[in-house]
């Protein structure tokens, strides 16, 4: 058991018979006789719906262990991403809707930690930064306005905003949670 004040992103909890994963937890301490509250954004692990709720800081919640197992991504079929344990060859499926927009970054044989709660796969832990290739964008502009951005399409079809100097074929780094441009990958010097 944990108090609501101890909620952190990434935890799994049981509240009113439902199992949730904590996506965001923002604790606000109270003043005087007012108790603190924790504003949390939760994902229901059985339905996939999001729920925002404010918990009293002293409310007791059942925390559930989140196990991570490295698994290889195999394929996507009918909206479900299939992963395989490289040691036991056991396969599990996770709905692409639960993984979210990041499911488009999955490549065959990519090894990622899959999170399990009560033996059920619930999500995939992506690296903070992913490298992707630009396939289509406007021609590069090398002027004083390098702080402006333009649209670019990635090899997986996602549209992102990139600086003016980026051209088609460039390899860039993106923040996987926000899909925002971080920097361009430097080519190896010969």
PASEBA-1860 file (N, C-alpha, C; in nm, 3 decimals):
! residues 190
1> XXXXXXXX> 0.084/-0.119/0.000/0.000/0.000/0.000/0.088/0.125/0.000 ~ 0.045/0.223/-0.076/0.112/0.352/-0.078/0.005/0.459/-0.058 ~ 0.050/0.575/-0.013/-0.043/0.688/-0.005/-0.044/0.757/-0.140 ~ -0.149/0.831/-0.168/-0.159/0.901/-0.296/-0.046/1.002/-0.313 ~ 0.008/1.054/-0.202/0.119/1.148/-0.211/0.244/1.082/-0.268 ~ 0.253/0.949/-0.261/0.371/0.876/-0.309/0.358/0.830/-0.454 ~ 0.248/0.863/-0.522/0.231/0.821/-0.661/0.337/0.884/-0.750 ~ 0.392/0.805/-0.841/0.492/0.852/-0.937/0.457/0.794/-1.074
9> XXXXXXXX> 0.498/0.862/-1.179/0.475/0.813/-1.315/0.543/0.677/-1.332 ~ 0.475/0.585/-1.400/0.529/0.452/-1.423/0.479/0.347/-1.326 ~ 0.418/0.389/-1.214/0.365/0.293/-1.117/0.234/0.234/-1.169 ~ 0.198/0.118/-1.115/0.067/0.057/-1.142/-0.006/0.047/-1.009 ~ -0.135/0.083/-1.009/-0.214/0.082/-0.886/-0.349/0.016/-0.912 ~ -0.412/-0.027/-0.803/-0.550/-0.076/-0.809/-0.634/0.023/-0.729 ~ -0.740/0.076/-0.793/-0.830/0.171/-0.729/-0.972/0.134/-0.766 ~ -1.056/0.110/-0.666/-1.195/0.073/-0.684/-1.209/-0.047/-0.779
17> XXXXXXXX> -1.121/-0.146/-0.762/-1.129/-0.271/-0.837/-1.070/-0.265/-0.977 ~ -1.024/-0.149/-1.022/-0.966/-0.134/-1.155/-0.814/-0.118/-1.144 ~ -0.742/-0.168/-1.244/-0.596/-0.156/-1.246/-0.559/-0.042/-1.340 ~ -0.475/0.050/-1.291/-0.434/0.167/-1.368/-0.282/0.177/-1.371 ~ -0.231/0.237/-1.480/-0.090/0.275/-1.485/-0.086/0.426/-1.472 ~ 0.005/0.475/-1.385/0.017/0.619/-1.362/0.102/0.678/-1.474 ~ 0.045/0.769/-1.551/0.119/0.835/-1.659/0.184/0.964/-1.609 ~ 0.108/1.042/-1.532/0.159/1.168/-1.476/0.107/1.179/-1.333
25> XXXXXXXX> 0.193/1.220/-1.241/0.151/1.243/-1.103/0.212/1.376/-1.058 ~ 0.128/1.467/-1.015/0.172/1.600/-0.976/0.119/1.630/-0.837 ~ 0.208/1.625/-0.737/0.169/1.643/-0.597/0.171/1.790/-0.559 ~ 0.063/1.834/-0.492/0.054/1.971/-0.442/0.032/1.965/-0.291 ~ 0.130/2.010/-0.211/0.113/2.004/-0.066/0.007/2.104/-0.021 ~ -0.063/2.069/0.084/-0.166/2.158/0.138/-0.106/2.264/0.227 ~ -0.189/2.360/0.266/-0.146/2.466/0.356/-0.234/2.463/0.479 ~ -0.173/2.479/0.592/-0.249/2.480/0.717/-0.319/2.348/0.740
33> XXXXXXXX> -0.451/2.354/0.763/-0.527/2.231/0.785/-0.568/2.162/0.655 ~ -0.544/2.227/0.544/-0.579/2.167/0.415/-0.475/2.059/0.381 ~ -0.522/1.942/0.352/-0.432/1.834/0.313/-0.390/1.850/0.168 ~ -0.279/1.789/0.133/-0.230/1.797/-0.004/-0.311/1.707/-0.097 ~ -0.293/1.729/-0.226/-0.359/1.646/-0.327/-0.257/1.606/-0.433 ~ -0.284/1.492/-0.496/-0.201/1.447/-0.606/-0.290/1.441/-0.730 ~ -0.260/1.526/-0.827/-0.333/1.526/-0.953/-0.265/1.422/-1.042 ~ -0.340/1.320/-1.084/-0.281/1.211/-1.159/-0.356/1.188/-1.290
41> XXXXXXXX> -0.280/1.149/-1.391/-0.339/1.101/-1.517/-0.310/0.953/-1.522 ~ -0.416/0.874/-1.535/-0.406/0.729/-1.528/-0.459/0.666/-1.656 ~ -0.404/0.549/-1.691/-0.457/0.470/-1.803/-0.514/0.342/-1.745 ~ -0.642/0.317/-1.772/-0.706/0.193/-1.729/-0.648/0.081/-1.813 ~ -0.587/-0.019/-1.749/-0.517/-0.124/-1.822/-0.610/-0.227/-1.884 ~ -0.736/-0.230/-1.844/-0.828/-0.324/-1.907/-0.902/-0.262/-2.026 ~ -0.930/-0.131/-2.019/-1.004/-0.066/-2.127/-0.917/0.025/-2.213 ~ -0.802/0.070/-2.160/-0.714/0.160/-2.234/-0.755/0.306/-2.226
49> XXXXXXXX> -0.863/0.338/-2.153/-0.908/0.476/-2.144/-0.823/0.556/-2.045 ~ -0.817/0.687/-2.069/-0.744/0.776/-1.980/-0.840/0.835/-1.877 ~ -0.787/0.859/-1.757/-0.867/0.914/-1.649/-0.780/1.010/-1.571 ~ -0.829/1.132/-1.552/-0.759/1.230/-1.468/-0.837/1.243/-1.339 ~ -0.763/1.236/-1.228/-0.829/1.237/-1.098/-0.737/1.303/-0.995 ~ -0.798/1.369/-0.899/-0.722/1.427/-0.787/-0.747/1.341/-0.664 ~ -0.638/1.287/-0.608/-0.647/1.203/-0.489/-0.604/1.282/-0.367 ~ -0.675/1.265/-0.255/-0.628/1.321/-0.128/-0.492/1.258/-0.097
57> XXXXXXXX> -0.401/1.334/-0.041/-0.265/1.286/-0.017/-0.261/1.166/0.077 ~ -0.356/1.155/0.171/-0.351/1.046/0.269/-0.430/0.922/0.225 ~ -0.488/0.923/0.105/-0.564/0.808/0.056/-0.470/0.690/0.032 ~ -0.507/0.573/0.083/-0.426/0.451/0.065/-0.465/0.383/-0.066 ~ -0.365/0.350/-0.147/-0.386/0.282/-0.274/-0.300/0.157/-0.278 ~ -0.350/0.054/-0.344/-0.273/-0.070/-0.358/-0.180/-0.055/-0.477 ~ -0.049/-0.062/-0.451/0.046/-0.055/-0.562/0.076/-0.197/-0.611 ~ 0.091/-0.210/-0.742/0.116/-0.339/-0.804/0.256/-0.338/-0.865
65> XXXXXXXX> 0.329/-0.448/-0.853/0.463/-0.450/-0.912/0.457/-0.449/-1.065 ~ 0.546/-0.372/-1.125/0.558/-0.365/-1.270/0.687/-0.438/-1.307 ~ 0.673/-0.550/-1.377/0.791/-0.627/-1.419/0.826/-0.589/-1.562 ~ 0.956/-0.577/-1.589/1.001/-0.547/-1.725/1.080/-0.666/-1.777 ~ 1.045/-0.711/-1.898/1.115/-0.820/-1.963/1.159/-0.773/-2.101 ~ 1.288/-0.791/-2.135/1.330/-0.754/-2.271/1.269/-0.852/-2.372 ~ 1.204/-0.797/-2.473/1.139/-0.880/-2.574/1.166/-0.822/-2.713 ~ 1.163/-0.910/-2.814/1.185/-0.870/-2.952/1.052/-0.844/-3.020
73> XXXXXXXX> 1.044/-0.730/-3.091/0.923/-0.702/-3.168/0.925/-0.788/-3.294 ~ 0.811/-0.854/-3.323/0.802/-0.940/-3.441/0.726/-0.873/-3.555 ~ 0.599/-0.840/-3.530/0.514/-0.785/-3.636/0.390/-0.722/-3.575 ~ 0.316/-0.649/-3.661/0.186/-0.593/-3.622/0.079/-0.662/-3.706 ~ -0.026/-0.711/-3.639/-0.133/-0.779/-3.710/-0.268/-0.738/-3.649 ~ -0.356/-0.687/-3.732/-0.490/-0.647/-3.689/-0.488/-0.554/-3.569 ~ -0.397/-0.455/-3.572/-0.390/-0.357/-3.465/-0.324/-0.406/-3.338 ~ -0.258/-0.521/-3.343/-0.191/-0.574/-3.226/-0.043/-0.593/-3.257
81> XXXXXXXX> 0.043/-0.543/-3.169/0.188/-0.558/-3.184/0.231/-0.685/-3.111 ~ 0.300/-0.773/-3.181/0.338/-0.902/-3.124/0.487/-0.901/-3.088 ~ 0.515/-0.939/-2.963/0.652/-0.945/-2.912/0.684/-1.088/-2.872 ~ 0.815/-1.123/-2.877/0.858/-1.258/-2.841/0.970/-1.251/-2.738 ~ 0.960/-1.336/-2.635/1.065/-1.349/-2.537/1.179/-1.425/-2.604 ~ 1.302/-1.368/-2.614/1.411/-1.434/-2.686/1.463/-1.562/-2.618 ~ 1.430/-1.581/-2.491/1.478/-1.700/-2.420/1.377/-1.814/-2.426 ~ 1.248/-1.784/-2.406/1.146/-1.889/-2.403/1.067/-1.899/-2.534
89> XXXXXXXX> 1.084/-1.803/-2.624/1.012/-1.795/-2.752/0.861/-1.779/-2.733 ~ 0.818/-1.742/-2.613/0.677/-1.717/-2.585/0.640/-1.582/-2.648 ~ 0.523/-1.576/-2.713/0.478/-1.454/-2.779/0.361/-1.391/-2.704 ~ 0.362/-1.257/-2.699/0.252/-1.182/-2.639/0.213/-1.069/-2.733 ~ 0.086/-1.032/-2.728/0.037/-0.923/-2.811/-0.009/-0.806/-2.725 ~ 0.021/-0.685/-2.772/-0.022/-0.563/-2.704/-0.093/-0.478/-2.809 ~ -0.215/-0.432/-2.783/-0.284/-0.348/-2.881/-0.203/-0.222/-2.914 ~ -0.194/-0.190/-3.043/-0.119/-0.070/-3.085/-0.180/0.055/-3.024
97> XXXXXXXX> -0.311/0.054/-2.996/-0.375/0.171/-2.936/-0.324/0.195/-2.795 ~ -0.285/0.089/-2.724/-0.230/0.103/-2.588/-0.087/0.159/-2.596 ~ -0.010/0.114/-2.695/0.127/0.164/-2.711/0.125/0.310/-2.755 ~ 0.028/0.346/-2.838/0.014/0.485/-2.883/0.089/0.512/-3.011 ~ 0.115/0.639/-3.037/0.182/0.685/-3.158/0.320/0.623/-3.173 ~ 0.382/0.586/-3.062/0.517/0.529/-3.066/0.520/0.392/-3.134 ~ 0.406/0.328/-3.151/0.401/0.196/-3.216/0.454/0.205/-3.359 ~ 0.447/0.323/-3.420/0.497/0.339/-3.557/0.650/0.333/-3.563
105> XXXXXXXX> 0.717/0.345/-3.449/0.863/0.339/-3.448/0.915/0.195/-3.434 ~ 0.825/0.100/-3.413/0.868/-0.039/-3.396/0.920/-0.096/-3.527 ~ 1.037/-0.159/-3.520/1.097/-0.225/-3.635/1.117/-0.372/-3.601 ~ 1.106/-0.463/-3.700/1.126/-0.606/-3.672/1.261/-0.631/-3.604 ~ 1.260/-0.719/-3.506/1.376/-0.761/-3.426/1.426/-0.652/-3.331 ~ 1.350/-0.544/-3.314/1.387/-0.441/-3.217/1.361/-0.495/-3.077 ~ 1.462/-0.488/-2.991/1.447/-0.539/-2.854/1.415/-0.424/-2.761 ~ 1.301/-0.436/-2.692/1.254/-0.333/-2.600/1.200/-0.400/-2.475
113> XXXXXXXX> 1.206/-0.330/-2.360/1.145/-0.384/-2.238/0.993/-0.373/-2.246 ~ 0.926/-0.486/-2.226/0.780/-0.490/-2.220/0.741/-0.496/-2.073 ~ 0.647/-0.410/-2.032/0.605/-0.403/-1.893/0.485/-0.495/-1.869 ~ 0.493/-0.573/-1.762/0.387/-0.666/-1.724/0.333/-0.628/-1.587 ~ 0.200/-0.630/-1.572/0.135/-0.612/-1.443/0.043/-0.731/-1.425 ~ 0.062/-0.802/-1.314/-0.015/-0.924/-1.284/-0.010/-1.024/-1.399 ~ 0.107/-1.037/-1.462/0.127/-1.134/-1.569/0.074/-1.092/-1.705 ~ 0.012/-0.977/-1.715/-0.043/-0.929/-1.842/0.047/-0.818/-1.899
121> XXXXXXXX> 0.080/-0.824/-2.030/0.158/-0.716/-2.091/0.073/-0.589/-2.100 ~ 0.128/-0.478/-2.054/0.049/-0.355/-2.051/0.109/-0.241/-2.132 ~ 0.241/-0.239/-2.151/0.301/-0.131/-2.229/0.444/-0.166/-2.266 ~ 0.502/-0.080/-2.348/0.638/-0.097/-2.395/0.717/0.026/-2.353 ~ 0.837/0.005/-2.297/0.922/0.117/-2.255/1.016/0.154/-2.370 ~ 0.987/0.264/-2.436/1.071/0.309/-2.547/1.190/0.388/-2.494 ~ 1.300/0.391/-2.571/1.411/0.478/-2.530/1.365/0.624/-2.538 ~ 1.430/0.711/-2.463/1.392/0.853/-2.464/1.413/0.917/-2.601
129> XXXXXXXX> 1.520/0.876/-2.671/1.556/0.934/-2.800/1.557/0.823/-2.906 ~ 1.493/0.848/-3.021/1.497/0.752/-3.132/1.557/0.821/-3.254 ~ 1.628/0.742/-3.336/1.685/0.794/-3.460/1.599/0.749/-3.576 ~ 1.559/0.846/-3.660/1.473/0.817/-3.774/1.522/0.895/-3.895 ~ 1.484/0.847/-4.014/1.527/0.910/-4.139/1.413/0.993/-4.199 ~ 1.449/1.110/-4.252/1.355/1.198/-4.321/1.342/1.148/-4.465 ~ 1.218/1.129/-4.513/1.200/1.087/-4.651/1.148/1.199/-4.740 ~ 1.081/1.298/-4.680/1.026/1.405/-4.762/1.016/1.532/-4.680
137> XXXXXXXX> 1.071/1.641/-4.735/1.059/1.774/-4.673/1.091/1.878/-4.778 ~ 1.066/2.003/-4.748/1.099/2.112/-4.840/1.251/2.123/-4.851 ~ 1.302/2.180/-4.960/1.448/2.193/-4.974/1.508/2.272/-4.858 ~ 1.634/2.243/-4.823/1.696/2.313/-4.710/1.717/2.461/-4.740 ~ 1.705/2.541/-4.637/1.727/2.685/-4.647/1.838/2.719/-4.549 ~ 1.946/2.781/-4.599/2.058/2.818/-4.512/2.064/2.970/-4.504 ~ 1.986/3.025/-4.412/1.982/3.170/-4.394/1.982/3.200/-4.246 ~ 1.956/3.324/-4.211/1.954/3.366/-4.072/1.837/3.305/-3.995
145> XXXXXXXX> 1.735/3.257/-4.064/1.614/3.210/-3.997/1.621/3.063/-3.956 ~ 1.733/3.018/-3.905/1.749/2.878/-3.863/1.664/2.843/-3.743 ~ 1.600/2.941/-3.680/1.516/2.910/-3.565/1.374/2.876/-3.607 ~ 1.344/2.885/-3.737/1.210/2.848/-3.785/1.207/2.700/-3.822 ~ 1.088/2.645/-3.821/1.071/2.502/-3.849/0.983/2.480/-3.971 ~ 0.996/2.362/-4.031/0.914/2.321/-4.145/0.869/2.178/-4.123 ~ 0.766/2.134/-4.198/0.716/1.998/-4.186/0.808/1.900/-4.258 ~ 0.817/1.779/-4.202/0.894/1.672/-4.266/0.822/1.541/-4.240
153> XXXXXXXX> 0.829/1.449/-4.338/0.768/1.318/-4.322/0.878/1.216/-4.299 ~ 0.859/1.134/-4.195/0.957/1.031/-4.161/0.931/0.905/-4.241 ~ 1.025/0.810/-4.236/1.011/0.685/-4.311/0.893/0.600/-4.262 ~ 0.844/0.626/-4.141/0.729/0.551/-4.091/0.598/0.627/-4.114 ~ 0.602/0.740/-4.185/0.482/0.813/-4.221/0.442/0.924/-4.125 ~ 0.508/0.937/-4.011/0.475/1.040/-3.913/0.526/1.176/-3.961 ~ 0.444/1.279/-3.942/0.483/1.416/-3.975/0.540/1.483/-3.850 ~ 0.657/1.547/-3.863/0.718/1.620/-3.751/0.767/1.754/-3.802
161> XXXXXXXX> 0.799/1.841/-3.708/0.855/1.972/-3.742/1.006/1.966/-3.722 ~ 1.082/2.015/-3.823/1.228/2.013/-3.818/1.282/2.150/-3.858 ~ 1.408/2.182/-3.821/1.466/2.310/-3.861/1.481/2.321/-4.014 ~ 1.499/2.442/-4.063/1.506/2.469/-4.206/1.623/2.398/-4.277 ~ 1.735/2.372/-4.208/1.852/2.316/-4.275/1.844/2.164/-4.297 ~ 1.743/2.099/-4.246/1.727/1.954/-4.263/1.679/1.924/-4.404 ~ 1.735/1.818/-4.466/1.695/1.779/-4.601/1.652/1.633/-4.604 ~ 1.587/1.593/-4.712/1.543/1.454/-4.728/1.666/1.363/-4.723
169> XXXXXXXX> 1.656/1.252/-4.653/1.767/1.158/-4.640/1.844/1.176/-4.511 ~ 1.828/1.289/-4.442/1.899/1.312/-4.315/1.845/1.219/-4.207 ~ 1.935/1.179/-4.118/1.899/1.099/-4.001/1.892/1.196/-3.884 ~ 1.776/1.197/-3.814/1.759/1.291/-3.703/1.724/1.214/-3.576 ~ 1.739/1.282/-3.463/1.698/1.227/-3.334/1.570/1.297/-3.290 ~ 1.474/1.216/-3.238/1.348/1.269/-3.188/1.329/1.226/-3.044 ~ 1.264/1.311/-2.966/1.219/1.273/-2.833/1.100/1.181/-2.855 ~ 1.109/1.055/-2.811/1.005/0.957/-2.844/0.871/0.985/-2.774
177> XXXXXXXX> 0.871/1.057/-2.664/0.744/1.082/-2.596/0.669/1.201/-2.656 ~ 0.740/1.303/-2.702/0.675/1.423/-2.755/0.683/1.433/-2.907 ~ 0.764/1.349/-2.971/0.790/1.353/-3.116/0.845/1.488/-3.159 ~ 0.929/1.548/-3.075/0.992/1.675/-3.108/1.137/1.653/-3.150 ~ 1.182/1.732/-3.245/1.317/1.727/-3.298/1.418/1.758/-3.187 ~ 1.526/1.678/-3.179/1.632/1.703/-3.081/1.756/1.754/-3.154 ~ 1.810/1.675/-3.247/1.924/1.717/-3.328/1.941/1.627/-3.449 ~ 2.036/1.664/-3.536/2.066/1.585/-3.654/2.181/1.492/-3.620
185> XXXXXX> 2.175/1.368/-3.668/2.282/1.271/-3.645/2.398/1.309/-3.735 ~ 2.515/1.323/-3.675/2.635/1.358/-3.751/2.683/1.235/-3.828 ~ 2.717/1.255/-3.955/2.769/1.142/-4.033/2.914/1.117/-3.993 ~ 2.956/0.990/-4.001/3.093/0.953/-3.962/3.194/1.019/-4.056 ~ 3.294/1.081/-3.998/3.399/1.147/-4.077/3.488/1.043/-4.142 ~ 3.523/1.066/-4.269/3.608/0.969/-4.340/3.748/1.020/-4.353
END
